[in-house]
Amino acid sequence: MSLLLKCLLAVNNKHFNRYKKLLTGLVLLLCYLNFGIQSAQAEGSRTLYPSTAPVGSSRANLEWRTDTYGGLVLRRTLLKVYANKDEYILLGSSAVGVNSGNVRVYNPGRVSGSIGSETVPGTADFVCTSQAGRGFISTRQQELNGPRAISGGGNPNGYIPCYYQAPSSGVYDIVFYGPDGDNSSTNATPTGEIDLSSINNFNDQQKTSVAAWDVTVRSSDQTSTTDLNGRLFSYYLALFTGSNGRYLNFPVYPVTTDGFRYKVELRGTDPNGFVLYGNQTGFFDSDGISPLYHDILGADSQLANPQGGVSLARPQYATFFNSIDTNVLPYVERYKRDGTLEGTGIPLSPIIPVVSNLQFNGTAGGNNSSYSTGGTLSFDSNLAGTYELIISRDGSNFDPTNSQNRLLRGIMPTTGQQAINWDGKDNSDNYFPVGNNYKVRVRTYGGEYHFPLLDAENNFTGGPTITMLNAGNPIGNTRGFYDDRGYKTIGGTQIGTTGQVLCGINPPNPALSDPINGFDTASDNRKFGQSGNAGNAGTSCNGSFGDTKGLDLWTYYPGVSEPATFNIINAVNAKLLLLKRITRINNQDLTDIVDGRSDVPNDAANYVPEPYASEDNDDKWPAGYLRGLINAGTVKPGDELEYTIYFLSKGPNDATNVKFCDLVPSNATFIPTAFNGNTPGDGGLSGADRGIALAVNSSNPTVYFSNVEDGDRGRFYAANESAPSSCGTNSNGAVVVNITRSPDLPNLAKDVYGFIRFRAKVK
């Protein structure tokens, strides 16, 4: 990815009380001549600022100093160059021999540590000033012509280089010191001149930077003037123009760890202090792991503590200055998203992403899931990196930003089968409704590359232009993505207003690219800000749109699956406990408590065996609620018995459509007038006999139902009358109650309890 940081920082220099810095993340990948990339015959500042530079272009000096950008990347440039054993590395700069100005070389493997904060040994394997009279670039012509031969002949208009013969094949680390040496954070006073016409480009006013610099590899023949290009790269470049209004126009060539190569053109970018580097993430979400794919919003220009706990990601990719020499590929180190070393070697050809075997595994078996229970999505990927699962509400719209769809995005740490859990909700946090043939699709990101802009107040060109060089991108080779709208972080912090463009003067219009096909990065679609030097408030939301923000720009090669289908079914994922007791004989209420414990032998009349004992003992029954007996002892004809059926909703979902039926015992006759005179009723006929009672929770009054089919929820079916099928054979009468009914009681939520009651006379 690439990152462009442009921030205002307070400094202690009396001439610069504030300065802007532009942090640009870039990745330079291995570029082959057979892909049509023209080879620039240079390795250094002559590559970035050739004689053919566009009119009005400016120069940025190369820096080595002790402070950092955003506390993440040291403000220095650590160059790397590949050389075979016995080849020569030729070196020079406009600061060699000026006070502490120098060039230092470190053999392969001596520099260690995470990208951006490496440990550089105090003793170099070679220093340029050890060869007297060599290594100073004193004119623009010498810069453009490059080094003379080591022997002194050939290329007479070039500079006289210092040189180091490689003791082994590998990647050497190169450090350029400005006149202030290696232990300073003083701002230089660069002129920004392409033609180097001012003496300040060659004297001590370069301070912690160098205006002109060169790293050239040649054969072991000291008379050779043939440059071996495509050997020089860096994981990050710290550069300084010294002022705004100095526009940069040069390309760089990033390469991703999976082999995709890009050309990134700074077409009129206006930074001050800045660093170019590339990675796979851009910005991290608040968990420090997930890619953000949005902008970050800071309180000031440093952006050291972005709002919502989001953060920058370290450099990750190599950046070359020319078409790469393929001999370098096995030696290029690959870094993880956190900046730590993963391994060595970049593939010669890009790894095209392939997604296969997308499946939905539902909670109700196969591709079926019960409402609100979600499911698991699985697929196979041939590469590690970012995945994007889109669940479509209508089966045709796969817009990841659609509120009724669901976006599931994350990181695949390894190749092979991936399993992603879904909670059943859409992007608005509502459950997908019951329905059939929902569709899900997955995209994986090959060659993912980001170019965020930090504190870049104005951008009238809409750049940079990003071009994929060594593959035919299905969405277009200059396509990219951005989303400048508000969002909520994983941690729950709201940044701006979701769905609306973030604050700032003259924001981009539109506020986001097409979320599926992107936009043309060669266009000016994402231009923003004000003219001139305006808009630099340095406080959140008060300046131009880019002020105090990190603006992400990214691209990738999509690997896309065929859609998979699934269904959401209306399975009642609920449980209801039912316990029956005799609670009254004649006029005497029975207050005994049968709770499932066996304090007497197991053949006792009121012992409740397992598994029913656990239901009796459920802790959601109120204390003393389950009164009554299972066996009331000896009764005689004419005795009146009261039957109570207790119920408890056990979840996990609400119980709906709860209909109850209990058959009258064969040795008893239903008493239709059992509750006449009791109130309240439940919508039955006025004056009708009432033989059925219902109670829901202890806080609600018991209601009494008539025995006929009317407006209440209860009904008695006489012997042999056609009753609901759930009752079974109705040979002696059936009591039926609709416990749930809209709108008064549409469902039984978890832990809701109650009872149904009726009376019968022994025959």
Secondary structure, DSSP 8 states (H G I E B T S, - for coil): --EEEEEEEEEEETTEEEEEEEEE--------GGGT----S-SBHHHHS-TT--TTB---EEEEEEEEETTTEEEE--EEEEE-TT-EEEEEETTTTSTT-EEEEE-TT-SBSSTTS-B--SS-SEEGGGSTT-SB--SHHHHHH-B--TTS-S-TTSB--EEEE-SSSEEEEEEEEBTTBTS----------SS--SGGGTSGGGTTEESSEEEEEE-S-TT------S-EEESEEEEE-SSSS-BEEEEEEEE-TTS-BEEEEEEEE--SEEEEE--S-SEE-TTSSSB--S-EE-SSSS-SS-GGG-EE----SEEESSS--GGGGGG-EEE-TTS-EEEE---SS-----EEEEEEEETTSTTEEETT--EEEEEEESS-EEEEEEEESSSS---TT-TTSEEEEEEESSSEEEEEEE-SB-TTS-B--SEEEEEEEEEEEEEEEE--EES---BSS---EEEE-SS--TT-TTEEB-B-BBEE-TTS-EES-BTSB-SSBS--SSSB-BTTTBEETTSSTT-BS-STT-----STTTSBTTTTEEE--EEEEEEE---EEEEEE----EEEEEEEEEEEETTEE---B--S--SS-TTSTT---TTHHHHHT-TTS-TT-SBSBS------TT-EEEEEEEEEEEEES-EES-EEEEE--TTEEE-TTTTTT---B-S--TT--EEEEEEESTTS--EEEESSSSSSSEEEE-TTS---GGG---SS-EEEEE--BTTTB-EE-TT-EEEEEEEEEE-
